[in-house]
Amino acid sequence: MTNSDLFRIQIRRKGRFLFACALFLLVAGILVLQPGWAQPAMTHEQTVTLDVAVIENSPDAFGSLTKEEFAVYEDGVKQQVISLAAQDAPFSLGIAIDASGSMRAQLPLIQKAALDVISQMGSDDEAFVVAFTSGSEVMQDFTSNQPNLSNAIGKIYANGGTSLLDAVVAASGYVHDRGKNRRKALMFITDGVDKGSSINEDSALTALIENQAQAYFVCVPVQVFRPFLGD
């Protein structure tokens, strides 16, 4: 995983509606502005606070960022950035593990990856664990207790199909409704193959945006064995 940090931007906006969904390419890295994290301005001119996440391979990149390197646009109009502040805010994380039959051989590796993530949680962070096949099952509700999260991961076994897109919708709704922290994220550990979901990719993306959840996908390659066809 890359190094990341959270920044808070204050802008003086000049329009009535703020659609806080933008992608900026920076020399330092990639800035992803999360949708819906700022309240819509009710007056013609108002100071608005936006949360942005910066992702960069180098851990030394964040200290050099200034407000001049950030740009926020509303309906094509550039807004004035008046302040930038870094912060270390707690997060609510959903760990979604592909428990389909095709992942059986890779399950120990998947469980280890999930345990590594849990071990890096701070005291104010929280996480839940969900296993998904043709359906989704919450193995552990939101908690900051790392042993409980680890035990839940250890109980997962692989069997069944893979409704990945359905799991995206279910997990994003869960983290939105139950996560206590403003920062919300989901990590899916999967081979990336969807079989049998009832919704399409556009619906899954819409759910992520509406539920204000960042999604990270850790793809595990699965070897497919084919019978030898000789003459």
N, C-alpha and C positions, 0 to 999 in steps of 0.2 A: 504494500500500500504506500502511496505517496504521502509526504508530509503535508499537513493542512493546518489552517488557522482560520479563525472567524474574525471578521472586521465589522464594525458598525459605521455606516456612512450617514451623515446628515446632509440633506439637500434643501435648498429653497426652491420649491416647485412653483410653476406659473400656470399650471392647467388645473382642470377640475377632477380628472380621473387619472389614477396612477396604475398602470399595468406593469407591475414589477417583475418582469420576466425578460432578461436580457443576457446576452453572452458577449463578453469582451475578451479579445485576445490581447494579452499584455506581454511585455518583454519578460516580466518576472514569472509569468505562468498563465493560468486560465482562471478567470473570475466568473463564477456562476451566481447570478442574482436570483434568489428564490422567490417564487410568486406568492403574493398574498401575505407577506410578512409585515407590511406596513398598512396602517389604517388609511382609507381613502381621505384625501384632503377635502374639507367642507367649505373652504373659502378660496378666494382667487389666488392668494399667495400665502403659503404656510410652510414651516419647516417640518420635514418628514424624515423619520429615521428608517433606514433600510439595513438589513443584515445581508452580508455577502460572505461567501466562502472562497478562499484562495487556495489552490492546489498547486504545489510546486515540488520538484524532485529535490531541490537543494534546501536544507533546513535554514540556511543563512539568508534566504531571499526575502523573508518577511520584514526584517528590520529596516530594509531600504525603501519600502513602499511609502509613497506619499499620496495625498489626496489628488495631486495633479495627474497621477497615473490612472485615476478612475474616471470614467465617464458614464453618466446616466442620462438616458433620453426618454422623453415622453411624447408619444405621437410625432416622433421625428425631431422634436425640439430639445436641444441640449439644456439640461438643468444645472444650476450652480451647486457644486459640492462645497460645503462650508466647513466640514470637519471629517476626520477619519480616526477611528480608535480601534486598536486590537483588543480582543477580549478572549478569555478562556471560559466559555460558558458550558455548563453540563448538557448532556444530550440524552435523548430517549432513543434506544436502538432496538431494531427488530432483527434477529438472526434467523433467516429462513433457510432451511436445509432441504435439499432435494433428496428425498428418501425413496425414490423410485427404484425398481428392480435393476435398472441399468447402472445404478451407482453402488451396487453391493460391494464390488471389489475395491472401490475408492472410498468407502465409508470411513475407514480409520483415518485416512488423510484428511477427509472433510471435517471429521470431528476434531482433529488436532488443530486445524486452521481456526475453527470456531472457538476452541479453548484459548488459543493465542490471543484472539480478539478480546475475549472476556478478561484475560489477565491484565489487559491494559486499561481497564475501566477505572475511572476515578471514583471517589467516595460519593459524589453527587450524581454520577451517571446511573442510568438504569437500563435494563435490557429485558426482552422476552425472547423465547425460543419457540419457533414453529417448524414442524416437519410437514412437507407437502408431497403428495403423490397425485392421485386423481382427486383428492380433497386436501384440506389443510387441517392440522391438529395442533393446537397450542400445547406445547409440552411444559412450558413454564411461563406464568404470567410475569408482568413487569416486576423486577426486583433489582436491588443493588447487591444482593447476596451472591457472590461468585460461586461458592460451593453448590448452591441450589441450581444455578444455571449450568454448571458443569455436570451435575447429576442428570439433569434433563437431557443434555446432549448425549450422554452415555447411554441413555435408554432408547435412542432412535435406532430403528432397524430398517433395512431397505426391502421394499416389496411394493409392486403395483406400478401404475402408470405415472405420467408427468403432466399435470395441468399447471404449467408455470405461470401463464398469464392470469389465470384465476387466482393463483397464490399472490401475485403482485397486487391485485385489487383487494384481496382479503387482508393482507399484511399492512398495506398502506392505510386502509380504514381502521385497523386495530391500533396502529401507532398514533394516528390522528386522534382517535377517540379516547384512548387510555393513557397515552404518554403525557407525563406531567411537565416535561421540559419543553421550552420553546424550540430548541433544536431537535429535529426529528430525522432519523435516517434508517434505512433498511439495507441489510447485506444479504444477498441471495448467493448461496453456494450451490452450483448446479452445472450440468453439462450443457445447458442452454437449449435443450431440445424440448419443444412443447408438443404434447400429444393429448388431445381431448379437452382443451379449454373451451369454455362456453362463450368467451369474449375474444375480441381481436386485439392487435397491438395498439391501435388508436385508443380503444377504451381503457387499456391498461395505463397508457401514458396520461390520459385525461385524469384517471384516478390518482396517479402520483402527483399531478399538478394541483388538483383540487384538495388533496389531503396534505399538501405542503411537506412532502417527504422526499429527501434525497435518497436515491437508490444506487447501490453499488453491486455489481455482478462479478462474482469470482467464478470463472468458468473452469471446470475440471474436465480435461479430455478423457474420453472413454474409448477404449479400443474395441472395434467391432470385428468379431471373428466371422469369416465367411468360409464355407466348405470349399475344398479344392475341387475344381471341375476339370477332370482330365478327359482324355480321349477314350 
